[in-house]
Every structure is written in structure tokens, then in C-alpha cells.
Amino acid sequence: FDNRDETIRRLELEKLEIQARLDVALHATRHDSLTGLPNRAGFVGELTARIANGFQNQTVFLLNIDRFKLVNETLGHEAGDQLIKAVAERLTGCVRAGDTVSRLSGDEFTIVLADMLHVDHAARVAGKILEIFNTPFYISDHELFITASIGITLYPIDDQNAEGLLQNADVAMYRAKESGSNSYQFYAAEMTTQARQRLTLENALRRALERDELLLYYQPIVNLAPGTLVGMEALLRWRHPELGLVSPTRFIALAEETGLIVPIGEWVLHQACTRNRAWQAEGLPPLRVSVNLSARQFHQKKLIGTLVRLLRETGLDPQWLGLELTESVLMHNDQDTTATLREVAGLGVHLAIDDFGTGYSALSYLRRFSIDSVKIDQSFIHDVPGNANAAAIVSAIIAMTRVLDIRVVAEGVETAE
């Protein structure tokens, strides 16, 4: 009997030990190892259980840290992890006992608010959550000021299951980012329609290159005094088989967000150089063709190598290629920006500032960098001569560029005046 009792006790202990290990394993599968918060599986399980148990008026927040990638890239992933843990602590410290904070992945958190009876109550909570980011975070001896964007969806109004609510909150969160970040947006059904349209457009854009749907138009640059053509600007257009000509305002920003601007931009450069060289081979006088270069393209490590290769492949003399950059590109006054601009100028490629006057007021880059020309933004030109302020700004830019020996181009000239 003693042996039997001992065996039973041993088996009970082993059972408890196995159960404990199972509990630990289950906890690990449903919780984030960095913050200890529920992970995506834990969030979905918790919200699903609440819905199944008849809990009403559940509000789901999806919070994303704005520009978190910049922290990882500049301070390293360890600093990024520290920031995530600090954000988790602040979030858990500002919610009620019945609410749940989870970390989905990366820099995304969810908050489930229980018994939120009115939309304006949820809005007030969202405002309070954004306020916790007003105080800086001290990470790795750095003082970081960060913001967040929040998407909000309501159960049972917007959806009746956890995954659907999460998807709604995600759509609303991206709308908050589009509105300027550091804000919140409530989900609306039309957002899903717009998100689907955007996804459809993105998928079509990914295939546009291989389907030969992109084309270039060439806008003339004219010297008004003698009335002669002195150059051209390559303008990208997308001829969709069903939508027809898609406006650049619809697809350029999308291409930049998704990174498609890099292969598309290289295609534009190749096409412009090839066409310009062909015109010269036909006996036409050589003219410079300008191509817009996005910030993402400019900051690519292989930019110079790409330019050298394209010029060699097409046989175009570098002096007949122009690159147009926005002022925001030049505001990154770091060694990489300076070195890249010098290398581009060293190739003999013309450099121009696009949309001049709409960006930053610091004009010191005009003397620091080898800028050949600036383009006055058409928003000023359209108001000349009727608007005295616009005319004064245009006159000031012309006077300044003459002193600096920089050519000035007016964009969007449509009338003799």
C-alpha cells in the first residue's frame, strides 16, 4: 500500500508539472515576449471570448507609432525595443482595469475598451492616449519625441467578430496617418471601399511596367525672349487598360509609399535618355531632358551607379540629362546628401530644384550645393499678374537667382502676361 500511495503522489506531481509546462507554453503562444502583453493571438482570443459571452459596446483601438522605423534605423533595434517597452508601460498605465492592451507586432498596439457607451467617450479616451506621447521618451541617452496614430472601430456597430474589427481599425489607423499623424480616426464603411480600391490600384501598378502601360510625355521648356525651345521635362503617365489615363496624383504617391517608385523611376530615366539620344541621332539639335527624382530614389546607395550605367547604355552625354529634386531632399544636410549631389554634379548631370518656394525657407543649400536651376512652383505663376504678393515673390526669386547665377524656370506658364 505504501508503494501504491507513493506512486499516486509521484504521478500527481508529474501531472502538475506537465500542466505547469503546458500553461507556460500556452502563455508564450498568446503573449509578447518583449512587453509581456497579449500578442495577436491573445488579443483575438480575448475579444472573441468577450463577444461570445455577450459583452456589448466594445471599442477597439489600433495604435501605431509614427515613424518608428526611423528610430530603428538611426539608434538601432535595441533602442527600438526599449521604446516599445516604454510605450507599452504608458499605455497600460492609462487604461482602466477592465480594458486590455495588446501588442500585435512591431510598433502596433491594440486597446479594447469595455462598456464604452458613447462615441464621444471613445474620442476623449483617444485624445488622452495621444497626450501620453507629449512627454518625451528617454532611450539610450537620447530624448525622443514621438507621436502615434489611432484607428477606432466599434462593436457591434462596425463588425461582429474580432478579425473584422481589427481590419476596420487598421483601415481607420491608416486614414489617421494620411491626415497628418498624431491623430485618431473612427472607422467608416466607405474607408474599406477606398482601401480595396487602393489595393487594386497598387496591384495594377505593380504589373504596369511589365505590361508596358507606362509612357512619357515631354513638356517643352521655352526661353521666352527669343522664343526658342531650350529643353524638355519628362512627365510620367499611366495608360490603364480599363481606367484609361490615370492621373499622376493617384499613382505617384502610391508608388513612393510602396517602393515601386524605384523601378519605375529607373524606367523613366532609361526611356528619357533613350528618346533624347534618338532625337539627336535623327539630326535634331541637342536639348536637355529633365527627369523628376523622388527622395527614395535619391537616397538609394546605387543611384550613382545606376546613372553611370544608364548613360553608358543609352549613349547620352551627361550634359543633356537633368535631375529635378524637391527642396525636402536637400534638407537632409548630411554627409551622404552632400556627397551624392557632388557625385551627380561630377558626372556632368544638370541639377534643378522642383516646386521652388513651397518647401523650406532655409535657402543656404543654394550656395552649398551645385544647383544649376530652380523651378518656381506653378501655384505662384497661376496668380501672376493679378496677385501682387505672388508677383512680388516671383520677382524676388528671379532677382536672387540672377545674383547666384542660377537659371530660373517658371512652371505652368499659360498666358502671355
Steps between C-alpha positions, in 0.01 A plus 500: 500500500783740581649444154160558340446830691850613411438420134173696504672801660780482243252483213306796640820704523593407146149599387532838672844551347372415150202733549733778612714452191189504282383821667839662438499386138143623450587834660799534266284438194254770605736766640771724364846408630627861499219679685313214668176630346259274312611451139274479193377152593435615855315810381279307258428232763413757767273707275334189357427378854350837594273492195399137567415586863264775389710804590364801312645841409859387450728761342820394325794737457789417267799719582809536282812696592572764236837468324615219729718365219714813531583412862618153400704635210670780693536361854489125437252222574593481868389862544187417302422214739549732799259749346239228441524393867469863616192556282345178633550621858335834429206341322431249777528782752227712342218245454243363742513163674248344261678616185761296314824617336669268249803521274417361157847524346774753440374843602127414500289478816131435556284619785156350569280732705215331682152653539574814295143626462550810284721591206602827663628301801724298266622823341593642838693182587683517166595860574633400844703217348660737248586736788726238662734549205541871578762411761831398338642150527857460625658214309873419486596849621277654233193716556237382251182687414267262323135501398244233420204441270185322618223325309173440688223250429186415697336166587233409402440799271794453259547122514411193706829308518851570622681472167249726326531762774879483481491552124266798541728657762798449269324683215406786733854519637647547152246774437626671817857479367392646167341794680835596649565249781475575872124462468215249512232399255178304544432224252239566231376245246618710204856469631495128420384573147777755455758261648394227258520744209848601614611135524360432153684802363823393672479149351434646155792742538732211586416347163500825303871482416496143372181568304650809333224728629728789602596775259672838499381835374756776444408849618692779323720747686511823300720808517239773453740775386596338168207258515719191463471151642785447750402173668226259601366337814400133493153450647394150601155377404321169556264370234290241682315254271170559684539833684660684210759765584549492878589837654851516652340636818343156543801278442824692567444522876395133500818406315709686758323336796543150361857545371387447141632848423853353483452259205254742337744786544780301341271420206421870459870590499578231243211602274584871518868444425420259215247738341731802533790312341271383217392859428863606478576207268219622274681832462299712743699755704601360840272601788496413866222271627419535870372212713344525845687302765316396817658514845497120517690477171749768601590333829562162338861387535514389138377829347835607354569155363155494340556839336841398365358176362199664334710772339742237370223272370311778323805691377363833626749770595440584872458872426170425323344336808346701783385376839230692688496471881258649750625727776419238764770271356764766563390565856677182611823694531713200572817358350314252281281769342796728436711219358223379269434849363870550434525166322198582282648838413834330437337284235400816316128448563291816544337551843177694552273579796136415428197677655728779626341724762257244646743320729746630756605859560866412559668589169860434598498181292501718185858599570611173664399270217563510125148605402465600134139616492183540706139460390251745650196303608195548281288602800683836487498527121124446471436810714725729292438779410170543685634426849756760612643274772557212258659736249730639770612147600570406139696824444703437816587146392610622158716774652660256747577238238658757269742603775583132565532433125230233517254457216134537593210319336136598552274196513149512359521810281176511300443863402708772336479719809 
